[in-house]
Amino acid sequence: MGVVKLADYRPQLEVVEHRVADTEDGFMRVANEITDSLLMADLTVRQLK
């Protein structure tokens, strides 16, 4: 048997950028209950705009 390097078994690390919706960029804070109610409402495409 040969010598195995530990680096051979380590996962490759990637830098991942996590973006968060910023209220200064035009996003609104909406409660989850309101969002769920809107998604369950029987609205037409025009009403959703």
PyMOL Python script that loads the backbone (N, CA, C, O; Angstrom):
from pymol import cmd

cmd.read_pdbstr("""\
ATOM      1  N   MET A   1       0.840  -1.187   0.000  1.00  0.00           N
ATOM      2  CA  MET A   1       0.000   0.000   0.000  1.00  0.00           C
ATOM      3  C   MET A   1       0.876   1.239   0.000  1.00  0.00           C
ATOM      4  O   MET A   1       1.953   1.270   0.597  1.00  0.00           O
ATOM      5  N   GLY A   2       0.383   2.258  -0.687  1.00  0.00           N
ATOM      6  CA  GLY A   2       1.130   3.498  -0.764  1.00  0.00           C
ATOM      7  C   GLY A   2       0.627   4.512   0.242  1.00  0.00           C
ATOM      8  O   GLY A   2      -0.389   4.298   0.902  1.00  0.00           O
ATOM      9  N   VAL A   3       1.325   5.583   0.349  1.00  0.00           N
ATOM     10  CA  VAL A   3       0.947   6.672   1.240  1.00  0.00           C
ATOM     11  C   VAL A   3      -0.092   7.529   0.527  1.00  0.00           C
ATOM     12  O   VAL A   3       0.087   7.896  -0.634  1.00  0.00           O
ATOM     13  N   VAL A   4      -1.171   7.844   1.223  1.00  0.00           N
ATOM     14  CA  VAL A   4      -2.243   8.650   0.646  1.00  0.00           C
ATOM     15  C   VAL A   4      -2.262   9.997   1.354  1.00  0.00           C
ATOM     16  O   VAL A   4      -2.191  10.063   2.581  1.00  0.00           O
ATOM     17  N   LYS A   5      -2.357  11.048   0.590  1.00  0.00           N
ATOM     18  CA  LYS A   5      -2.419  12.388   1.166  1.00  0.00           C
ATOM     19  C   LYS A   5      -3.834  12.668   1.655  1.00  0.00           C
ATOM     20  O   LYS A   5      -4.806  12.280   1.006  1.00  0.00           O
ATOM     21  N   LEU A   6      -3.952  13.333   2.784  1.00  0.00           N
ATOM     22  CA  LEU A   6      -5.253  13.685   3.334  1.00  0.00           C
ATOM     23  C   LEU A   6      -5.977  14.661   2.422  1.00  0.00           C
ATOM     24  O   LEU A   6      -7.207  14.675   2.381  1.00  0.00           O
ATOM     25  N   ALA A   7      -5.231  15.475   1.693  1.00  0.00           N
ATOM     26  CA  ALA A   7      -5.831  16.461   0.795  1.00  0.00           C
ATOM     27  C   ALA A   7      -6.624  15.790  -0.319  1.00  0.00           C
ATOM     28  O   ALA A   7      -7.507  16.416  -0.905  1.00  0.00           O
ATOM     29  N   ASP A   8      -6.329  14.536  -0.620  1.00  0.00           N
ATOM     30  CA  ASP A   8      -7.065  13.827  -1.664  1.00  0.00           C
ATOM     31  C   ASP A   8      -8.519  13.583  -1.268  1.00  0.00           C
ATOM     32  O   ASP A   8      -9.369  13.425  -2.145  1.00  0.00           O
ATOM     33  N   TYR A   9      -8.825  13.550   0.020  1.00  0.00           N
ATOM     34  CA  TYR A   9     -10.162  13.233   0.495  1.00  0.00           C
ATOM     35  C   TYR A   9     -10.950  14.452   0.959  1.00  0.00           C
ATOM     36  O   TYR A   9     -12.141  14.340   1.250  1.00  0.00           O
ATOM     37  N   ARG A  10     -10.324  15.582   1.029  1.00  0.00           N
ATOM     38  CA  ARG A  10     -11.021  16.791   1.470  1.00  0.00           C
ATOM     39  C   ARG A  10     -11.850  17.356   0.328  1.00  0.00           C
ATOM     40  O   ARG A  10     -11.410  17.333  -0.822  1.00  0.00           O
ATOM     41  N   PRO A  11     -13.049  17.865   0.625  1.00  0.00           N
ATOM     42  CA  PRO A  11     -13.870  18.461  -0.441  1.00  0.00           C
ATOM     43  C   PRO A  11     -13.264  19.777  -0.926  1.00  0.00           C
ATOM     44  O   PRO A  11     -12.598  20.482  -0.168  1.00  0.00           O
ATOM     45  N   GLN A  12     -13.498  20.090  -2.174  1.00  0.00           N
ATOM     46  CA  GLN A  12     -13.027  21.351  -2.736  1.00  0.00           C
ATOM     47  C   GLN A  12     -13.869  22.486  -2.158  1.00  0.00           C
ATOM     48  O   GLN A  12     -15.098  22.417  -2.183  1.00  0.00           O
ATOM     49  N   LEU A  13     -13.233  23.508  -1.649  1.00  0.00           N
ATOM     50  CA  LEU A  13     -13.939  24.640  -1.055  1.00  0.00           C
ATOM     51  C   LEU A  13     -14.162  25.711  -2.109  1.00  0.00           C
ATOM     52  O   LEU A  13     -13.260  26.044  -2.878  1.00  0.00           O
ATOM     53  N   GLU A  14     -15.378  26.245  -2.133  1.00  0.00           N
ATOM     54  CA  GLU A  14     -15.714  27.324  -3.053  1.00  0.00           C
ATOM     55  C   GLU A  14     -16.173  28.531  -2.253  1.00  0.00           C
ATOM     56  O   GLU A  14     -16.765  28.388  -1.183  1.00  0.00           O
ATOM     57  N   VAL A  15     -15.903  29.697  -2.764  1.00  0.00           N
ATOM     58  CA  VAL A  15     -16.393  30.923  -2.148  1.00  0.00           C
ATOM     59  C   VAL A  15     -17.771  31.194  -2.729  1.00  0.00           C
ATOM     60  O   VAL A  15     -17.921  31.347  -3.942  1.00  0.00           O
ATOM     61  N   VAL A  16     -18.779  31.255  -1.861  1.00  0.00           N
ATOM     62  CA  VAL A  16     -20.154  31.482  -2.294  1.00  0.00           C
ATOM     63  C   VAL A  16     -20.636  32.789  -1.687  1.00  0.00           C
ATOM     64  O   VAL A  16     -20.533  33.004  -0.479  1.00  0.00           O
ATOM     65  N   GLU A  17     -21.159  33.649  -2.531  1.00  0.00           N
ATOM     66  CA  GLU A  17     -21.675  34.931  -2.060  1.00  0.00           C
ATOM     67  C   GLU A  17     -23.164  34.788  -1.789  1.00  0.00           C
ATOM     68  O   GLU A  17     -23.921  34.362  -2.662  1.00  0.00           O
ATOM     69  N   HIS A  18     -23.584  35.144  -0.583  1.00  0.00           N
ATOM     70  CA  HIS A  18     -24.992  35.097  -0.222  1.00  0.00           C
ATOM     71  C   HIS A  18     -25.552  36.509  -0.298  1.00  0.00           C
ATOM     72  O   HIS A  18     -25.118  37.404   0.427  1.00  0.00           O
ATOM     73  N   ARG A  19     -26.521  36.695  -1.184  1.00  0.00           N
ATOM     74  CA  ARG A  19     -27.130  38.011  -1.312  1.00  0.00           C
ATOM     75  C   ARG A  19     -28.437  38.035  -0.540  1.00  0.00           C
ATOM     76  O   ARG A  19     -29.190  37.061  -0.537  1.00  0.00           O
ATOM     77  N   VAL A  20     -28.691  39.138   0.102  1.00  0.00           N
ATOM     78  CA  VAL A  20     -29.903  39.332   0.880  1.00  0.00           C
ATOM     79  C   VAL A  20     -30.654  40.504   0.275  1.00  0.00           C
ATOM     80  O   VAL A  20     -30.057  41.511  -0.106  1.00  0.00           O
ATOM     81  N   ALA A  21     -31.977  40.364   0.189  1.00  0.00           N
ATOM     82  CA  ALA A  21     -32.788  41.458  -0.337  1.00  0.00           C
ATOM     83  C   ALA A  21     -32.633  42.672   0.570  1.00  0.00           C
ATOM     84  O   ALA A  21     -32.824  42.584   1.783  1.00  0.00           O
ATOM     85  N   ASP A  22     -32.292  43.785  -0.024  1.00  0.00           N
ATOM     86  CA  ASP A  22     -32.049  45.003   0.733  1.00  0.00           C
ATOM     87  C   ASP A  22     -33.209  45.959   0.497  1.00  0.00           C
ATOM     88  O   ASP A  22     -33.621  46.168  -0.644  1.00  0.00           O
ATOM     89  N   THR A  23     -33.730  46.534   1.557  1.00  0.00           N
ATOM     90  CA  THR A  23     -34.856  47.456   1.416  1.00  0.00           C
ATOM     91  C   THR A  23     -34.451  48.732   0.696  1.00  0.00           C
ATOM     92  O   THR A  23     -35.307  49.439   0.165  1.00  0.00           O
ATOM     93  N   GLU A  24     -33.171  49.034   0.670  1.00  0.00           N
ATOM     94  CA  GLU A  24     -32.712  50.224  -0.045  1.00  0.00           C
ATOM     95  C   GLU A  24     -32.689  50.005  -1.554  1.00  0.00           C
ATOM     96  O   GLU A  24     -32.615  50.967  -2.318  1.00  0.00           O
ATOM     97  N   ASP A  25     -32.753  48.735  -1.992  1.00  0.00           N
ATOM     98  CA  ASP A  25     -32.749  48.414  -3.416  1.00  0.00           C
ATOM     99  C   ASP A  25     -34.162  48.303  -3.987  1.00  0.00           C
ATOM    100  O   ASP A  25     -34.331  47.877  -5.130  1.00  0.00           O
ATOM    101  N   GLY A  26     -35.173  48.677  -3.212  1.00  0.00           N
ATOM    102  CA  GLY A  26     -36.539  48.650  -3.706  1.00  0.00           C
ATOM    103  C   GLY A  26     -37.355  47.466  -3.215  1.00  0.00           C
ATOM    104  O   GLY A  26     -38.522  47.340  -3.584  1.00  0.00           O
ATOM    105  N   PHE A  27     -36.781  46.598  -2.399  1.00  0.00           N
ATOM    106  CA  PHE A  27     -37.528  45.471  -1.862  1.00  0.00           C
ATOM    107  C   PHE A  27     -38.300  45.918  -0.627  1.00  0.00           C
ATOM    108  O   PHE A  27     -37.889  46.840   0.077  1.00  0.00           O
ATOM    109  N   MET A  28     -39.431  45.248  -0.374  1.00  0.00           N
ATOM    110  CA  MET A  28     -40.251  45.575   0.786  1.00  0.00           C
ATOM    111  C   MET A  28     -40.181  44.436   1.790  1.00  0.00           C
ATOM    112  O   MET A  28     -39.972  43.280   1.421  1.00  0.00           O
ATOM    113  N   ARG A  29     -40.353  44.768   3.043  1.00  0.00           N
ATOM    114  CA  ARG A  29     -40.486  43.737   4.068  1.00  0.00           C
ATOM    115  C   ARG A  29     -41.968  43.379   4.149  1.00  0.00           C
ATOM    116  O   ARG A  29     -42.810  44.237   4.416  1.00  0.00           O
ATOM    117  N   VAL A  30     -42.273  42.115   3.918  1.00  0.00           N
ATOM    118  CA  VAL A  30     -43.658  41.654   3.971  1.00  0.00           C
ATOM    119  C   VAL A  30     -43.706  40.452   4.906  1.00  0.00           C
ATOM    120  O   VAL A  30     -42.865  39.557   4.823  1.00  0.00           O
ATOM    121  N   ALA A  31     -44.689  40.438   5.793  1.00  0.00           N
ATOM    122  CA  ALA A  31     -44.831  39.327   6.725  1.00  0.00           C
ATOM    123  C   ALA A  31     -45.143  38.042   5.961  1.00  0.00           C
ATOM    124  O   ALA A  31     -45.800  38.075   4.920  1.00  0.00           O
ATOM    125  N   ASN A  32     -44.673  36.924   6.478  1.00  0.00           N
ATOM    126  CA  ASN A  32     -44.897  35.637   5.829  1.00  0.00           C
ATOM    127  C   ASN A  32     -46.379  35.309   5.722  1.00  0.00           C
ATOM    128  O   ASN A  32     -46.798  34.695   4.740  1.00  0.00           O
ATOM    129  N   GLU A  33     -47.180  35.700   6.702  1.00  0.00           N
ATOM    130  CA  GLU A  33     -48.616  35.419   6.664  1.00  0.00           C
ATOM    131  C   GLU A  33     -49.280  36.146   5.500  1.00  0.00           C
ATOM    132  O   GLU A  33     -50.161  35.587   4.846  1.00  0.00           O
ATOM    133  N   ILE A  34     -48.871  37.376   5.236  1.00  0.00           N
ATOM    134  CA  ILE A  34     -49.433  38.135   4.117  1.00  0.00           C
ATOM    135  C   ILE A  34     -49.012  37.504   2.798  1.00  0.00           C
ATOM    136  O   ILE A  34     -49.827  37.371   1.886  1.00  0.00           O
ATOM    137  N   THR A  35     -47.761  37.119   2.692  1.00  0.00           N
ATOM    138  CA  THR A  35     -47.274  36.480   1.473  1.00  0.00           C
ATOM    139  C   THR A  35     -48.006  35.171   1.221  1.00  0.00           C
ATOM    140  O   THR A  35     -48.406  34.903   0.088  1.00  0.00           O
ATOM    141  N   ASP A  36     -48.190  34.355   2.247  1.00  0.00           N
ATOM    142  CA  ASP A  36     -48.916  33.092   2.093  1.00  0.00           C
ATOM    143  C   ASP A  36     -50.356  33.332   1.670  1.00  0.00           C
ATOM    144  O   ASP A  36     -50.887  32.596   0.838  1.00  0.00           O
ATOM    145  N   SER A  37     -50.992  34.351   2.231  1.00  0.00           N
ATOM    146  CA  SER A  37     -52.378  34.658   1.866  1.00  0.00           C
ATOM    147  C   SER A  37     -52.483  35.090   0.411  1.00  0.00           C
ATOM    148  O   SER A  37     -53.423  34.705  -0.284  1.00  0.00           O
ATOM    149  N   LEU A  38     -51.529  35.883  -0.053  1.00  0.00           N
ATOM    150  CA  LEU A  38     -51.536  36.307  -1.450  1.00  0.00           C
ATOM    151  C   LEU A  38     -51.317  35.134  -2.395  1.00  0.00           C
ATOM    152  O   LEU A  38     -51.935  35.069  -3.458  1.00  0.00           O
ATOM    153  N   LEU A  39     -50.449  34.216  -2.020  1.00  0.00           N
ATOM    154  CA  LEU A  39     -50.180  33.060  -2.867  1.00  0.00           C
ATOM    155  C   LEU A  39     -51.371  32.113  -2.937  1.00  0.00           C
ATOM    156  O   LEU A  39     -51.572  31.453  -3.956  1.00  0.00           O
ATOM    157  N   MET A  40     -52.164  32.037  -1.869  1.00  0.00           N
ATOM    158  CA  MET A  40     -53.323  31.141  -1.856  1.00  0.00           C
ATOM    159  C   MET A  40     -54.563  31.792  -2.457  1.00  0.00           C
ATOM    160  O   MET A  40     -55.532  31.096  -2.761  1.00  0.00           O
ATOM    161  N   ALA A  41     -54.554  33.104  -2.634  1.00  0.00           N
ATOM    162  CA  ALA A  41     -55.717  33.804  -3.182  1.00  0.00           C
ATOM    163  C   ALA A  41     -55.885  33.449  -4.654  1.00  0.00           C
ATOM    164  O   ALA A  41     -54.907  33.235  -5.370  1.00  0.00           O
ATOM    165  N   ASP A  42     -57.128  33.389  -5.092  1.00  0.00           N
ATOM    166  CA  ASP A  42     -57.442  33.057  -6.482  1.00  0.00           C
ATOM    167  C   ASP A  42     -57.455  34.351  -7.294  1.00  0.00           C
ATOM    168  O   ASP A  42     -58.515  34.902  -7.591  1.00  0.00           O
ATOM    169  N   LEU A  43     -56.251  34.829  -7.650  1.00  0.00           N
ATOM    170  CA  LEU A  43     -56.123  36.081  -8.380  1.00  0.00           C
ATOM    171  C   LEU A  43     -55.756  35.808  -9.832  1.00  0.00           C
ATOM    172  O   LEU A  43     -55.075  34.830 -10.142  1.00  0.00           O
ATOM    173  N   THR A  44     -56.219  36.691 -10.717  1.00  0.00           N
ATOM    174  CA  THR A  44     -55.841  36.584 -12.122  1.00  0.00           C
ATOM    175  C   THR A  44     -54.452  37.195 -12.309  1.00  0.00           C
ATOM    176  O   THR A  44     -53.900  37.806 -11.394  1.00  0.00           O
ATOM    177  N   VAL A  45     -53.906  37.020 -13.492  1.00  0.00           N
ATOM    178  CA  VAL A  45     -52.575  37.558 -13.779  1.00  0.00           C
ATOM    179  C   VAL A  45     -52.584  39.076 -13.673  1.00  0.00           C
ATOM    180  O   VAL A  45     -51.631  39.669 -13.167  1.00  0.00           O
ATOM    181  N   ARG A  46     -53.635  39.698 -14.140  1.00  0.00           N
ATOM    182  CA  ARG A  46     -53.714  41.167 -14.064  1.00  0.00           C
ATOM    183  C   ARG A  46     -53.825  41.650 -12.625  1.00  0.00           C
ATOM    184  O   ARG A  46     -53.276  42.695 -12.278  1.00  0.00           O
ATOM    185  N   GLN A  47     -54.528  40.899 -11.790  1.00  0.00           N
ATOM    186  CA  GLN A  47     -54.673  41.304 -10.394  1.00  0.00           C
ATOM    187  C   GLN A  47     -53.364  41.154  -9.620  1.00  0.00           C
ATOM    188  O   GLN A  47     -53.144  41.858  -8.634  1.00  0.00           O
ATOM    189  N   LEU A  48     -52.511  40.258 -10.051  1.00  0.00           N
ATOM    190  CA  LEU A  48     -51.237  40.060  -9.362  1.00  0.00           C
ATOM    191  C   LEU A  48     -50.252  41.185  -9.618  1.00  0.00           C
ATOM    192  O   LEU A  48     -49.321  41.372  -8.834  1.00  0.00           O
ATOM    193  N   LYS A  49     -50.435  41.947 -10.706  1.00  0.00           N
ATOM    194  CA  LYS A  49     -49.495  43.023 -11.046  1.00  0.00           C
ATOM    195  C   LYS A  49     -49.543  44.134 -10.076  1.00  0.00           C
ATOM    196  O   LYS A  49     -48.813  45.114 -10.222  1.00  0.00           O
TER     197      LYS A  49
END
""", "prot")
cmd.dss("prot")
cmd.show_as("cartoon", "prot")
cmd.util.cbc("prot")
cmd.orient("prot")
